[in-house]
Amino acid sequence: MKLEIISPDKLVYSGEVNSVNMPGSAGRFTVLPHHTALISSLKAGEIIYQNEEGTVTLKIDGGFAEVKNDVISVCVENVIE
């Protein structure tokens, strides 16, 4: 799957991933290969994704995500470092 995470001021991440776990407004959810299409708002919390290098955790202030055809597009308000 391809994951792209953007914030208003930069491209945070773009690359292949095995799974993504996100803080949806209605609760956490995980996206795996061949996931059904969806659009979800995101609340403040952590996006956790796994790629070939390991597990990465990003703290965010909120945003939204779209999943379609094994492409996950995430727009976040701010990445907390």
PyMOL commands that set and color helices and strands:
alter all, ss='L'
color gray80, all
select strands_A, chain A and resi 2-7+10-16+19-24+27-31+38-42+45-51+54-60+63-68+71-76+79-80
alter strands_A, ss='S'
color yellow, strands_A
deselect
rebuild
show_as cartoon
